[in-house]
């Protein structure tokens, strides 16, 4: 009979809260704290706050290119069975949001991409911002961007935190502009999601983005387009030169695309990753999707086993894309993740994406520590540094144990910029104290441990390591949850207890019948219940 709250993780970006023993007309407050790195790209910082978990498609079994509709799973994961409110019945889950910003530098611009904000005085880099509408429906993600004034973006930054005898570091190094003198020709495969969750605004964004992308191709490039829902099809049998005829045919193919059916990503992904890696050509895959699937781990394994020298670029489409899937897929594929939320963003986002993939990346990155004394043990994440693209920094989380001579120790990153070697060093004595660095390192470690299961690591050993890390740093993980229980009994044991799942909103721009098909009426019933 005591009030209690339980927070559980279902995916790295999907959590649920269960609250027990709420009295009639009573209010219960559950406070959750989380930390994340701000994304930095092309001189802009990005803060994104997810507001809705989109319904996910679960494939029926083994993937292959099919010409029929797959049967639904008989036993879906419990969290996938959360009721969704049909927009015709109104909207629910109101959100009030306040952003207290301390950018640390003067700002050139500050924008909320999808919600109207009230607040001024931000040009000095500090501001308190609130929604113009005091509350909004939780049906699309919140995204805030700000651009520092020219010349104030640091080339490197190092933060540190010491907890229980362990020292943690978070390093950011921004590489120089790329060498653009000799850009090799490319074989590029575009993959377009045309499933039911993409119906409405999302498919319009995707078609527009693909038209812009086709216009960026050069005569020396070759390309192909793959589309998928329940069925996977492709424009050509293999990549074709980007000439006037093939581009005109491609644009007609894109324009004719309509959204319907299930999100069978895997056959399209496996098909796109097939192909010869030629020494004098860059092979790239650009994947446009909302990522509304539940089989992320299987897809990550597929990418690891088939990526070879190909680079994978994920373009998130819509108001609530599965950013965990797309960001992690791009990391494994040594590409990058771009998020397009509305039609007004398409041209600029695609232009920036193609500036990245047209230019040689910083490759063969390695980290080296100098001046360390005996007995010092360093544990960095990620273990394998990714390729770099224009305007994207290296982010490295490090734990150091043992006697650390901070005045002498330094970290050097090295790699190749085009055909020229590149390196940059930073002294550990330059590190600035900050709160939460240990938590970010722990989350990076859990991500790496989870990924090791796909390479055949011992499951029991990984479970023990994740559990120990999560408990030490007080994190929710696959194996650890947070529970809070009040001491006072609030419900007499003979009082009846009623259970209810609170329905989620359908993400903004989604079309009910395209997502749920004939089950749309049932969805409304569940939502009313």
C-alpha positions as CSV (number, residue, x, y, z in Angstrom):
1,X,0.0,0.0,0.0
2,X,3.0,2.4,-0.2
3,X,3.5,4.8,-3.0
4,X,6.3,3.6,-5.3
5,X,7.8,4.4,-8.7
6,X,9.8,2.0,-10.9
7,X,11.9,3.2,-13.9
8,X,13.0,0.5,-16.4
9,X,15.0,0.5,-19.7
10,X,13.6,-1.3,-22.7
11,X,16.0,0.1,-25.3
12,X,18.9,2.6,-24.7
13,X,16.4,5.3,-25.8
14,X,13.1,3.8,-24.5
15,X,12.2,3.9,-20.8
16,X,9.0,3.4,-18.9
17,X,7.8,4.6,-15.5
18,X,5.4,2.7,-13.3
19,X,3.7,4.5,-10.4
20,X,1.8,2.6,-7.8
21,X,-0.9,3.6,-5.2
22,X,-2.0,6.9,-6.5
23,X,-5.1,8.0,-4.6
24,X,-8.2,9.6,-6.2
25,X,-7.4,13.1,-7.4
26,X,-3.9,12.8,-5.9
27,X,-0.7,14.1,-7.5
28,X,2.6,12.1,-7.5
29,X,5.8,13.7,-8.6
30,X,8.6,11.5,-10.0
31,X,11.9,13.2,-10.6
32,X,14.4,11.7,-13.1
33,X,17.9,13.1,-13.9
34,X,19.9,12.2,-17.0
35,X,23.0,13.5,-18.7
36,X,24.0,13.6,-22.4
37,X,26.6,15.1,-24.7
38,X,25.5,18.1,-26.7
39,X,25.9,17.3,-30.4
40,X,28.3,19.7,-32.3
41,X,28.2,19.9,-36.1
42,X,29.2,22.5,-38.6
43,X,29.8,25.2,-36.0
44,X,26.4,24.6,-34.3
45,X,25.4,23.0,-31.0
46,X,22.3,20.8,-30.8
47,X,20.1,20.0,-27.8
48,X,17.4,17.5,-28.6
49,X,14.8,16.3,-26.1
50,X,12.6,13.4,-27.1
51,X,9.0,13.8,-26.3
52,X,7.3,10.7,-27.7
53,X,8.1,7.0,-28.3
54,X,6.9,6.2,-31.8
55,X,5.1,2.8,-32.4
56,X,7.6,0.2,-33.6
57,X,7.4,-2.4,-36.3
58,X,8.5,-5.9,-35.4
59,X,9.6,-8.1,-38.2
60,X,8.0,-11.6,-38.2
61,X,11.1,-13.7,-38.5
62,X,14.2,-14.3,-40.8
63,X,14.7,-11.5,-43.3
64,X,14.7,-11.9,-47.0
65,X,13.5,-10.0,-50.0
66,X,9.8,-10.9,-50.2
67,X,6.8,-10.3,-52.4
68,X,4.1,-10.8,-49.8
69,X,2.9,-9.4,-46.6
70,X,4.6,-11.0,-43.5
71,X,2.5,-12.4,-40.7
72,X,2.5,-10.4,-37.4
73,X,4.3,-11.7,-34.4
74,X,2.2,-13.6,-31.9
75,X,4.1,-12.5,-28.8
76,X,5.1,-8.9,-29.1
77,X,7.4,-7.3,-26.5
78,X,5.3,-5.9,-23.6
79,X,6.4,-2.3,-24.1
80,X,5.6,-2.4,-27.8
81,X,1.9,-3.0,-26.7
82,X,1.6,0.5,-25.2
83,X,-1.7,2.0,-26.4
84,X,-1.5,4.9,-28.8
85,X,-4.1,7.7,-28.9
86,X,-5.7,8.3,-32.3
87,X,-5.3,12.0,-33.2
88,X,-9.0,12.2,-33.9
89,X,-9.6,11.7,-30.2
90,X,-7.5,14.7,-29.3
91,X,-4.0,14.9,-27.8
92,X,-2.7,14.0,-24.4
93,X,0.5,14.1,-22.3
94,X,1.0,17.8,-22.0
95,X,4.6,19.0,-21.5
96,X,5.9,22.3,-20.0
97,X,9.5,22.9,-20.8
98,X,12.1,25.3,-19.6
99,X,15.7,25.5,-20.9
100,X,18.4,27.2,-18.7
101,X,21.2,27.7,-21.1
102,X,24.8,28.6,-20.3
103,X,26.7,28.3,-23.6
104,X,29.9,29.7,-22.1
105,X,30.5,31.9,-25.2
106,X,28.7,34.8,-26.9
107,X,26.1,33.5,-29.5
108,X,25.5,34.5,-33.1
109,X,22.1,32.7,-33.3
110,X,19.7,30.6,-31.2
111,X,16.7,28.7,-32.7
112,X,14.0,26.3,-31.6
113,X,13.3,24.3,-34.7
114,X,9.8,22.9,-33.9
115,X,8.4,24.8,-30.9
116,X,8.0,28.6,-30.3
117,X,10.1,29.8,-27.4
118,X,9.9,33.0,-25.3
119,X,13.1,34.4,-23.9
120,X,15.7,37.1,-24.8
121,X,19.2,38.2,-23.7
122,X,20.7,35.0,-25.1
123,X,23.4,36.8,-27.2
124,X,25.8,36.7,-24.3
125,X,25.4,32.9,-24.1
126,X,23.2,32.7,-21.0
127,X,19.4,32.6,-21.1
128,X,16.2,31.0,-19.6
129,X,13.8,30.0,-22.3
130,X,10.2,28.7,-22.1
131,X,7.6,27.6,-24.4
132,X,5.3,30.4,-25.7
133,X,2.4,28.0,-25.2
134,X,2.7,27.1,-21.5
135,X,2.1,23.4,-22.3
136,X,2.3,21.5,-25.6
137,X,1.2,18.0,-26.6
138,X,4.0,15.5,-26.4
139,X,3.8,14.4,-30.1
140,X,7.1,15.6,-31.5
141,X,10.7,16.1,-30.3
142,X,12.1,19.4,-29.1
143,X,15.3,20.6,-30.7
144,X,17.3,23.7,-29.9
145,X,20.3,24.9,-31.8
146,X,22.8,27.7,-31.1
147,X,25.8,29.1,-33.0
148,X,28.7,30.7,-31.2
149,X,30.0,34.0,-32.6
150,X,32.8,33.5,-35.2
151,X,36.2,32.8,-33.7
152,X,35.0,31.6,-30.3
153,X,34.5,27.8,-31.0
154,X,37.5,26.0,-29.4
155,X,39.6,23.6,-31.4
156,X,39.7,21.4,-28.3
157,X,38.2,21.0,-24.8
158,X,39.0,18.7,-22.0
159,X,36.8,18.1,-18.9
160,X,37.5,16.0,-15.8
161,X,35.9,14.6,-12.7
162,X,37.3,12.5,-9.8
163,X,35.1,10.1,-7.9
164,X,36.2,7.5,-5.3
165,X,39.9,7.6,-6.4
166,X,39.1,7.3,-10.2
167,X,39.7,10.2,-12.5
168,X,37.5,10.6,-15.6
169,X,38.1,12.7,-18.7
170,X,35.9,13.8,-21.6
171,X,37.9,15.1,-24.6
172,X,36.6,17.0,-27.7
173,X,39.0,17.8,-30.5
174,X,37.7,19.5,-33.6
175,X,39.7,18.6,-36.7
176,X,40.8,21.1,-39.3
177,X,38.9,21.7,-42.5
178,X,39.3,18.7,-44.9
179,X,41.6,18.6,-48.0
180,X,39.2,19.1,-51.0
181,X,41.8,19.0,-53.7
182,X,41.3,15.4,-54.9
183,X,37.8,14.0,-54.2
184,X,37.5,10.5,-55.7
185,X,34.4,9.4,-57.6
186,X,31.7,7.6,-55.6
187,X,29.4,4.7,-55.8
188,X,26.4,5.8,-53.8
189,X,23.3,3.8,-52.9
190,X,20.2,5.7,-51.6
191,X,17.8,3.6,-49.5
192,X,14.3,5.1,-49.1
193,X,11.8,3.9,-46.4
194,X,8.3,3.9,-47.8
195,X,6.6,2.1,-45.0
196,X,3.3,3.2,-43.4
197,X,5.0,5.2,-40.6
198,X,6.5,7.4,-43.3
199,X,3.1,8.4,-44.7
200,X,2.1,12.1,-44.7
201,X,4.8,14.7,-43.9
202,X,7.6,12.2,-43.6
203,X,7.5,10.8,-47.1
204,X,7.3,14.3,-48.5
205,X,10.4,15.2,-46.6
206,X,12.2,12.1,-47.8
207,X,11.2,12.6,-51.4
208,X,12.4,16.2,-51.3
209,X,15.6,15.2,-49.6
210,X,16.3,12.6,-52.2
211,X,15.7,15.0,-55.1
212,X,18.2,17.4,-53.6
213,X,20.7,14.6,-53.1
214,X,20.4,13.5,-56.8
215,X,21.0,17.1,-57.9
216,X,24.3,17.0,-55.9
217,X,25.7,14.0,-57.9
218,X,28.7,14.6,-60.2
219,X,29.2,13.0,-63.7
220,X,32.0,10.8,-62.3
221,X,29.6,9.4,-59.6
222,X,27.5,6.2,-60.0
223,X,24.3,5.6,-58.0
224,X,21.3,3.4,-57.4
225,X,18.0,3.7,-55.3
226,X,16.5,1.0,-53.2
227,X,13.0,1.4,-51.7
228,X,11.4,-0.8,-48.9
229,X,8.3,-1.5,-46.9
230,X,7.1,-5.1,-46.8
231,X,8.7,-5.4,-50.2
232,X,12.1,-4.3,-51.3
233,X,12.7,-3.0,-54.9
234,X,15.4,-1.1,-56.6
235,X,15.7,1.4,-59.5
236,X,18.6,-0.4,-61.4
237,X,20.1,-3.8,-61.1
238,X,23.4,-2.2,-60.1
239,X,24.9,1.3,-59.8
240,X,24.6,3.5,-62.9
241,X,26.5,6.6,-64.0
242,X,24.9,9.9,-62.9
243,X,24.0,11.1,-66.4
244,X,21.0,13.0,-67.6
245,X,19.0,9.9,-68.5
246,X,19.5,8.0,-65.3
247,X,18.9,11.0,-63.1
248,X,15.6,11.8,-64.9
249,X,14.5,8.2,-64.5
250,X,15.5,8.3,-60.8
251,X,13.5,11.5,-60.1
252,X,10.4,10.0,-61.6
253,X,11.0,6.8,-59.5
254,X,11.2,8.9,-56.3
255,X,8.2,11.1,-57.2
256,X,6.0,8.1,-57.7
257,X,6.9,6.7,-54.2
258,X,3.9,6.3,-51.8
259,X,4.1,5.1,-48.2
260,X,2.3,2.0,-46.9
261,X,3.1,-1.3,-45.3
262,X,5.6,-2.6,-42.7
263,X,9.1,-1.4,-41.9
264,X,11.1,-4.3,-43.2
265,X,14.5,-2.6,-43.1
266,X,16.8,-5.6,-43.0
267,X,16.4,-6.9,-46.6
268,X,17.0,-3.4,-47.9
269,X,20.0,-2.9,-45.6
270,X,21.6,-6.2,-46.6
271,X,21.0,-5.5,-50.3
272,X,22.5,-2.0,-50.0
273,X,25.7,-3.2,-48.3
274,X,26.4,-5.7,-51.1
275,X,28.8,-4.6,-53.7
276,X,32.4,-4.4,-54.7
277,X,34.7,-1.9,-52.9
278,X,36.9,-0.5,-55.7
279,X,40.2,1.1,-54.7
280,X,39.7,4.4,-56.6
281,X,36.1,5.0,-55.6
282,X,34.3,5.8,-52.4
283,X,31.4,3.4,-51.7
284,X,28.6,5.1,-49.6
285,X,25.1,4.2,-48.5
286,X,22.6,7.0,-47.6
287,X,19.6,5.6,-45.7
288,X,16.5,7.7,-45.3
289,X,14.1,6.4,-42.6
290,X,12.3,7.2,-39.3
291,X,13.8,4.0,-37.9
292,X,10.4,2.8,-36.4
293,X,11.6,-0.7,-35.8
294,X,12.2,-2.9,-32.7
295,X,15.0,-5.2,-34.0
296,X,17.9,-2.8,-33.7
297,X,20.4,-5.3,-32.4
298,X,20.0,-7.6,-35.4
299,X,20.6,-4.6,-37.7
300,X,23.7,-3.5,-35.8
301,X,25.1,-7.0,-36.2
302,X,24.3,-7.0,-40.0
303,X,26.1,-3.7,-40.4
304,X,29.2,-4.9,-38.5
305,X,29.4,-8.1,-40.6
306,X,28.8,-6.5,-44.0
307,X,30.1,-2.9,-43.9
308,X,33.7,-3.5,-45.0
309,X,35.0,-0.3,-46.7
310,X,31.5,1.1,-47.3
311,X,30.4,4.2,-45.3
312,X,26.8,4.4,-43.9
313,X,25.0,7.7,-43.6
314,X,21.7,7.8,-41.7
315,X,19.1,10.5,-42.4
316,X,16.4,10.6,-39.7
317,X,13.0,11.7,-41.1
318,X,9.9,12.9,-39.2
319,X,8.9,14.4,-35.9
320,X,10.1,11.5,-33.7
321,X,12.8,9.3,-35.4
322,X,14.5,6.4,-33.6
323,X,17.7,8.4,-33.1
324,X,19.4,5.6,-31.0
325,X,19.2,3.2,-33.9
326,X,20.3,5.7,-36.6
327,X,23.1,7.3,-34.5
328,X,24.6,3.9,-33.6
329,X,24.2,2.5,-37.1
330,X,26.1,5.5,-38.5
331,X,28.9,5.0,-35.8
332,X,29.3,1.3,-36.7
333,X,29.2,2.3,-40.4
334,X,31.8,5.1,-39.9
335,X,29.4,7.6,-41.3
336,X,27.2,10.3,-39.7
337,X,23.6,10.9,-38.7
338,X,21.5,13.8,-40.0
339,X,18.0,14.6,-38.6
340,X,15.4,16.3,-40.9
341,X,12.2,17.2,-39.0
342,X,10.2,19.4,-41.4
343,X,10.1,20.4,-45.1
344,X,11.8,23.8,-44.4
345,X,15.0,22.0,-43.2
346,X,15.5,19.7,-46.1
347,X,17.6,21.7,-48.5
348,X,20.0,23.0,-45.8
349,X,20.4,19.6,-44.1
350,X,21.0,17.7,-47.3
351,X,23.5,20.4,-48.5
352,X,25.4,20.0,-45.2
353,X,25.3,16.2,-45.4
354,X,26.7,16.2,-49.0
355,X,29.5,18.6,-48.0
356,X,30.6,16.0,-45.6
357,X,30.4,12.9,-47.8
358,X,31.9,14.7,-50.8
359,X,35.0,15.6,-48.9
360,X,37.7,13.2,-47.7
361,X,37.3,12.3,-44.1
362,X,40.0,12.3,-41.4
363,X,40.8,8.6,-41.4
364,X,43.0,6.1,-39.5
365,X,42.5,7.9,-36.2
366,X,44.5,6.8,-33.2
367,X,45.0,8.0,-29.6
368,X,48.4,7.9,-27.8
369,X,49.2,8.9,-24.2
370,X,52.6,10.2,-23.2
371,X,54.2,11.0,-19.8
372,X,52.2,8.3,-17.9
373,X,53.8,6.7,-14.8
374,X,53.9,3.0,-14.2
375,X,50.7,1.6,-12.6
376,X,48.4,4.0,-14.5
377,X,45.6,2.2,-16.3
378,X,43.5,4.0,-18.9
379,X,40.2,2.8,-20.2
380,X,38.9,4.9,-23.2
381,X,35.6,4.7,-25.1
382,X,35.1,4.3,-28.0
383,X,37.9,1.7,-28.3
384,X,38.0,2.2,-32.0
385,X,37.9,5.8,-33.1
386,X,35.6,6.6,-36.0
387,X,36.3,8.4,-39.3
388,X,35.8,12.1,-39.0
389,X,33.7,14.4,-41.2
390,X,33.9,18.1,-41.7
391,X,32.7,20.0,-38.7
392,X,32.3,17.0,-36.4
393,X,34.6,16.6,-33.4
394,X,36.3,13.6,-31.8
395,X,34.6,12.7,-28.5
396,X,36.6,10.4,-26.2
397,X,35.6,9.4,-22.7
398,X,38.4,8.1,-20.5
399,X,38.8,6.6,-17.0
400,X,42.3,6.7,-15.4
401,X,43.2,4.7,-12.3
402,X,46.6,4.9,-10.5
403,X,49.1,7.7,-9.8
404,X,48.5,10.2,-12.7
405,X,51.2,12.9,-13.3
406,X,48.8,15.4,-14.7
407,X,51.5,18.1,-15.2
408,X,53.4,15.8,-17.6
409,X,50.8,13.6,-19.2
410,X,49.3,14.5,-22.5
411,X,47.0,12.9,-25.1
412,X,47.8,13.0,-28.8
413,X,45.3,12.2,-31.6
414,X,46.7,11.4,-35.0
415,X,45.3,10.4,-38.4
416,X,45.4,11.2,-42.1
417,X,43.9,14.2,-43.7
418,X,43.6,13.4,-47.3
419,X,47.2,12.2,-48.1
420,X,48.8,14.2,-45.3
421,X,49.5,13.1,-41.7
422,X,47.7,15.1,-38.9
423,X,48.1,15.2,-35.2
424,X,47.0,17.3,-32.2
425,X,47.9,17.1,-28.5
426,X,46.4,18.3,-25.3
427,X,47.8,18.3,-21.8
428,X,45.8,16.7,-19.0
429,X,46.7,19.7,-16.9
430,X,44.4,21.8,-19.1
431,X,41.3,19.7,-18.0
432,X,38.5,21.8,-16.5
433,X,36.4,20.3,-13.6
434,X,32.9,19.3,-14.6
435,X,30.0,17.3,-13.1
436,X,28.8,14.2,-14.8
437,X,31.9,13.1,-16.8
438,X,32.0,9.8,-14.9
439,X,28.4,9.1,-15.8
440,X,29.0,9.8,-19.5
441,X,32.0,7.4,-19.4
442,X,29.9,4.7,-17.7
443,X,27.2,5.0,-20.4
444,X,29.8,4.7,-23.1
445,X,31.2,1.6,-21.4
446,X,27.7,0.0,-21.2
447,X,27.2,0.7,-24.9
448,X,30.6,-0.9,-25.7
449,X,29.8,-4.0,-23.5
450,X,26.4,-4.4,-25.1
451,X,28.0,-4.2,-28.6
452,X,30.5,-6.9,-27.6
453,X,27.6,-9.4,-27.4
454,X,27.3,-9.2,-31.1
455,X,30.9,-10.3,-31.5
456,X,30.3,-13.4,-29.4
457,X,31.3,-12.2,-25.9
458,X,30.3,-14.3,-22.9
459,X,26.8,-13.2,-22.0
460,X,27.1,-13.8,-18.3
461,X,30.4,-11.9,-18.1
462,X,28.9,-9.0,-20.0
463,X,25.8,-9.0,-17.8
464,X,28.0,-8.8,-14.6
465,X,30.1,-6.0,-16.0
466,X,27.1,-3.9,-17.1
467,X,25.4,-4.5,-13.8
468,X,28.5,-3.5,-11.8
469,X,29.1,-0.3,-13.9
470,X,25.4,0.7,-13.7
471,X,25.2,0.2,-10.0
472,X,28.4,2.1,-9.3
473,X,27.2,5.1,-11.4
474,X,23.5,4.8,-10.5
475,X,22.3,4.2,-14.1
476,X,19.3,2.5,-15.5
477,X,20.4,-0.2,-17.9
478,X,19.2,-3.5,-19.4
479,X,19.9,-5.2,-16.1
480,X,19.3,-2.4,-13.5
481,X,16.3,-0.3,-12.7
482,X,15.5,2.5,-10.3
483,X,12.9,2.1,-7.6
484,X,11.6,4.6,-5.0
485,X,9.3,3.6,-2.2
486,X,7.7,5.9,0.4
487,X,7.8,4.8,4.0
488,X,4.1,5.7,4.7
489,X,1.3,3.4,3.7
490,X,-1.1,5.5,1.5
491,X,-3.6,2.8,0.4
492,X,-5.4,0.5,2.9
493,X,-4.9,-3.1,1.8
494,X,-8.7,-3.7,1.5
495,X,-9.1,-0.8,-1.0
496,X,-9.3,-2.0,-4.6
497,X,-6.4,-1.3,-7.0
498,X,-7.0,-0.4,-10.7
499,X,-4.2,-0.6,-13.3
500,X,-4.0,1.5,-16.5
501,X,-1.5,2.1,-19.3
502,X,-1.4,5.7,-20.3
503,X,-1.6,6.1,-24.1
504,X,1.1,7.8,-26.1
505,X,0.4,10.3,-28.8
506,X,0.8,9.3,-32.4
507,X,3.9,11.3,-33.6
508,X,3.1,14.6,-35.4
509,X,2.6,14.0,-39.1
510,X,2.0,10.3,-38.9
511,X,-1.1,8.8,-40.6
512,X,-3.1,6.5,-38.4
513,X,-4.4,4.0,-41.0
514,X,-1.1,3.8,-42.8
515,X,0.6,2.8,-39.5
516,X,-2.0,0.5,-38.0
517,X,-4.0,-0.6,-41.1
518,X,-7.1,-2.4,-40.2
519,X,-6.2,-2.3,-36.5
520,X,-6.8,1.5,-36.3
521,X,-10.3,1.0,-34.9
522,X,-8.9,-1.3,-32.2
523,X,-6.2,1.3,-31.4
524,X,-9.0,3.9,-30.7
525,X,-10.8,1.4,-28.5
526,X,-7.7,0.7,-26.5
527,X,-7.0,4.4,-26.2
528,X,-10.5,5.1,-24.9
529,X,-10.3,2.3,-22.5
